[in-house]
Structure formats: C-alpha cells, structure tokens
Amino acid sequence: MQRALRFLLLLFCFTLTIACQRQEKIQKEMPVVKENTNRYSQKVSTLLSQMTLEEKVGQMTQFNGFWDATGPVPKEEDNNWKYDLLAEGKVGSVLNVSGAENVCKMQEVAVNSRLGIPLIFGLDVIHGHKTLSPIPLAESCSWNLELIEKASANAAKEAAARGINWTFAPMVDISRDARWGRVMEGAGEDTFLGCAIAKARVRGFQGNDLSAPHTIASCAKHFAGYGFAEAGRDYNTVDVGTSTLYNVILPPFKACVEADVQTVMNSFNVLNGVAATGDEFLQQEILKGKWDFEGFIISDWGSGKEMIDHGFAEDLEHVAILSANAGSDMDMESYAYTRHLKTAVENGHVKMAVIDEAVGRILTVKEKLGLFDDPFKYCDVAREKEIVNHPSFREDALEIAKESIVLLKNDKKRLPLTKKQQNIAVIGALADDKTSPLGSWRIGSDDGTAVSVLEGLDKLGINYKYAKGATLNTNDPNFIFEIKVNEDDRSEFDAAIDLAKNSEVVIMVLGEHGFQSGEGRSRTRLDLPGVQQELLEKVFEVNPNIVLVTMSGRPLVLDWADKNIPAILHTWQLGSETGNAIASTLFGDNNPSGKLTMTFPRSVGQVPIYYNVYNTGRPGPLTDVVFWSHYIDEENSPLYPFGHGLSYSEFSYSNTQVNSTNQEKIKVSATVTNTSKTGGKEIVQLYIRDKVGRVVRPIKELKGFDKIFLNPGESKEVVFYLTEKELGYFDNNGKFLVEPGDFDVFISGSSTPQDIKSFTIFSDEVSP
Ligand code: NOJ
C-alpha cells in the first residue's frame, strides 16, 4: 500500500515538473505582439470583434481540397468533420480546388456560415496553369524581367479564371546545388538577379490592383534557407553562416516584401537548429518586425507537424503553440491549429493578441482581394471558358521559351542549321514527347499538351527521319510517384545507329524527364539519365556531326559532350511551346540569347559550385606543390560558368570606363558591339569585387545587367550606376554597411572577367 502511495506521489511530482517545464519553456517562447489598434479596416476590425475564438482559429486553418464540390456530399467519410468545419465558418482557406464551378460551390458553403467570411483558394501556380511557360529556372535564363512578369501575369489570369485567387509562388530560394530537385522552381544561384526576378514575378501575379478578377495574391517561399539543404537532398538539414543568411538567402524575400507580396510560406527545414515553422527570429523579428511585412505567413504542407520529427516540438499541441507564437499565421495540413490552438489560448500558452494578429492579417488579404465585396468574383464560368487556354498565352509562352534557351557550345558555327539541310536524323525519346517538356510543378495542366520537338520541326517544314534510340522512363509519369528510368533497354539502339550512319547531321534530344526534378526529386548524379549517354557515344562513333539538344530541370554534367559534340543547345523544360521554340532556334528563326543562372559543373563532385565564391587563403594555382585549394582529379573551374550563353551573333566589349567622382553614384560603362552579320540580343553583365571587408566579400558579384538588341555592326554604350545598395553588404549582425576601400569592376557577357577596372570609396564621403 505504502509502495503504491509512494509511486503515485512520484508520478504526481514528475507530471508537475513536466508541466512546469513546458509552462516555463512556453513563457520564454511568448512573443511580443505589436499593439496597433488602427491597423485594420473597419470591416476587418468589426469581424475581429464578432468572431469567436473557434472561428478565429478556423481562419488560421487551411485544408487540402477535401470536398469534391460537384456532389452534395463529401466524397470520403473521413472528410465529414472538415466539411462541418467549413459550414460552421471554421476554415480560412483551401488548396488544390480549382475550376470556377467547384470553387463557387465551396465558397457558397463558406459564405453561408454565421459570419459569411469567404475562403481564399490557394494553388501552386508556378509556371502557368493550363498554358505553361518554361520552368522558372529556364525563364530566369532569359534575364528578361518584362517577359517574366508577363508570364506570371498570364498564369494569374488563367488561374484566376479557374477560381484561384492565391498562388504559392514565387519560390525565391537561392540554391547552389544542382542535386536539389527544386532548383527548377527558382531563379538560380544569384541573389542580385534573384531579387529582380522575384519582384517581377510578384508584380506579374498581383498586378497593380489585387482586387481585379484577373490578379491573384502571391507567396514568397520558403522562408528560409530551404535551397541550402545539405547534400542537395530535399527536406534535409540547413546549416548556414550568418553572412550567407543575410547576404544570399534573405534578400529575395525582402525584395518580395518591397513588391508588396501578400503572403510568405515558411519552410520544412531546420535552419541552424531551429525549425523554420517555429522560428520566431525569422518570422517575428525579421519578416514582420524589421521588414514590416503586413501580409500573412502560411506554413508549408505539414511543416508544423514535422517539427515533432525534427525534435523541435513534443507533440501536436506543442506544434500549435510554437508555430502560432513564432508568427506562422495559417496552418497548411498539420491540423495543429484546428485541434489544439483553442485550448492553447485557454491555457494561456498563446495570447489572444497573437490570434487576433494572425486573423487580422488573413482577413486583410481577403479584403484586398475584394472577396468581401464579391466572394464569387473568381467564379465566372463564362470567363473561364473565354480565358483558359487563350491563344495569346501560347504566343507569350513561345516568346519567353525562345529567350530561355541557352546555347552552350557552337564550334565552327555548327548552328543554326539551314532549312535546306538534307538527310537529318532526329534521335531521342524526348524529341517525341508531349508531356515531359512541360516540366515539374504543373498542377492544373494536362499531360500531352506540349508541342513536341518533332511537331516543331514539322511546323517549320523540315524533312527528317526519327528514331527513339533509348527509352527514358518505363512507368507513367505522375506528380507524386518515382520516375523509373530505364537503365538497360538498348533494344532501339541499332535502329538509331543505322539512321545516324545514313544521315548528314544528327539532332539528338536527350536529358531528364520532366518529373526527374521538382519536389522530392534530388539526384546524386547529374549525367544524362539511363542509357542516353551510352547512346550518344555510340551514335558519335558512326556520325560525329551531332547537334545535341539537352532538356533538364537542373544543370547537368556534360563534360563528355563538351569535349566531343560540336553544338550543344540547353533547353531546360520550356513548357507548352517547347517544340516550336527549339525548332525555330535550331534553324535560325530564333537567335538564342539566354545565359545560365546556375553554374554547370564538370563533375558532380564539384557541387555545390557557384560563381560568387570567396577567394580562400590559398587560391593558387601552384604548379609544384599540392598545398592550395583544389582537387587532385578535377579542375576548380566549372564547365560553363554563371552568365554563360552564346548567340548566333558575336559581341565584343571595349572601352570600360569608371567615373567615381560622384561617390554616391559611381558610373560604369562599356561599349558593346555586334561584330557579326546577324542581329541579336546580348545580356550585358556588371560584376564588382569589394577587395577587403570586415566580413570577406566574394571574388565577383553581379550588380547590374541589361539585355540589349544590336543590329549587325551596331555598337551601344551600356551604362550602369553603382549606389550604396550595390556596394554594401550585411555584416554578421545583419547590419547593412558600405565600407571604404578599393573595388574592382568589370562588364562582360558572362561572369568570366575581362578588362577589370578599379575605383576607391573614400570613408568621409559615404554613409555607413
Ligand atoms: C509543399 C511545397 O514545399 C510547397 O512549395 C507547396 O506550395 C505546398 N506543398 C503546397 O502544394
């Protein structure tokens, strides 16, 4: 008896200690919420005063599309409880429901609830909806902000016509690791270009008037550090230094805030040991504090719940407490808020002010979208019919596809081919593929809607013979399943080799399947998947006159091809108009002008590889001893550097000049001349090097670019101005500073330096 009593006493003390520890922990975690009574509109303030706690928590909840909406009953028994919550006005948003009619039916349920607060409908509209532009990484290679903005605006128009009013884009994660499958979704490795593209995309989606029926709210993601997953493995740990965080990772998010992005998505990863979804420093201190972001933060899919696996939260209740207090306003598919937030508030673990703050932000975005005036404004079936798949979207998709192509190599002007060229062989499964070139992240689009390369050639009236050569995948491509690459099917090799033998020129279309990149699709090898490399070498043995067209969602290792193949055209995945863009480029109707926004390595062992590296203390090269920063089996340099891309025109750079008499605005200019007989576009790039810093600076950093057109023989002076913004950087405390001292600068057609000039910033003439 006594033993039992002692045991019960011990158990009581133990439980009490745990409870006290959690209380203590939670108290430390309680954020300071800014009190600002006039912050919201009359409408939002009134709603806030009328809502029950449960209704508020409901607004902070987003569910995946759980009700078909085409029928009166939820499809799965299991979803009844979600439907009930919707009918009671306790759901703020749904994702993955589209189509004007479906959206309308679901919205009807929401607006018939007690307070009639409309839902916001979210979807991943990443590079188009039905009509697809090139994958975002490809688009970034156009360096054409106007076209990128237009592509996003078209995506918004099409998605809005199908009932969507919120896209989970742009992804603005900088990444230097081609193994990571999601590099296809971003703008590459550079922060300066990444900021410019991020702004263009936000402007495109949101337009000037968010309440217009053709604009949608955008979402900068993933906050923060997701692109630095260790070893390029998706969802892996992120551990980066403060200099990288402040100077590389955060600026594109800040750029989005400056462009008035309405929402930000936090991230699956831990950043320096703290789960991003529960990271108070990132969300409260930086985003909502320092940057004054006024929109709301959504978690990533189940990222709240994943904090338990990370070892950051004890259970789902703890998840709710940590995420809400850290500033994660809406929970996507963790069910943490809907199940535990009310109790957490009642128990004093989350202040009511935190809830009001989150709900105020969410309602304000709904108000800006005009949903309170007309909850059904995105549900017009007639407009849907008229707008979706509009031919003008195709035209625009073709224009940006043409500018996204990067000519990597063109020995002896092998390209363009003339239309009179006889005996053309086309080899490769991807040439005859109408789905793969659509790329990854294309929820809403339909398989088989891309113009294939063969169709593009047909349209140009090109005579060719085709052989598949190698099969790329054996199973049906699907968004969520693994792509199985056929590793040993050589059954169609012979036919391809025979065809090549009897042809004058061979166009080989090789690369990754569209679903070999994207979320959950990291690779350890960056070569041509399956037996394609072997096929390439076998064809080369019988006919070296090959034009190689590569498709992929990431940089590839093309070292063998670079050594042996005269012409390589990298086309990424160009979306709906792929075949037309590629055919017109191969035959000279389009002059390629894209430049790489991610470095192409020589070997996967060089990854992560990027252009704006630090110098190290032993940059070398040394010829006699090994003690310098290098590999013993590979060069340090990449195969194709950031900024590289050829054209059918040729451009020369001369007369670089620096005028630094005005220290607030340093003028740098160069003359660019088209020395060829073909008119063409050139992306003129400016790089600086801050020679000495309290925190060391990279050996070169992009700080300006301009895309110009030059007629044959024409010259243009291209002028850039460097201000504090371009010359400064963030120290390890996140303080922005411009340090006096010497700078190098060069203007070039790639990140490879030429004609380096210098200037000095004097201490007494710059602001700190
Ligand atoms: C998970 C992805 O990481 C995120 O980018 C996406 O928006 C959500 N799923 C919703 O589909």
Residues whose N, C-alpha, C, O or C-beta is under 5 A from the ligand:
A	BS01	NOJ	D124 F168 D300 W301
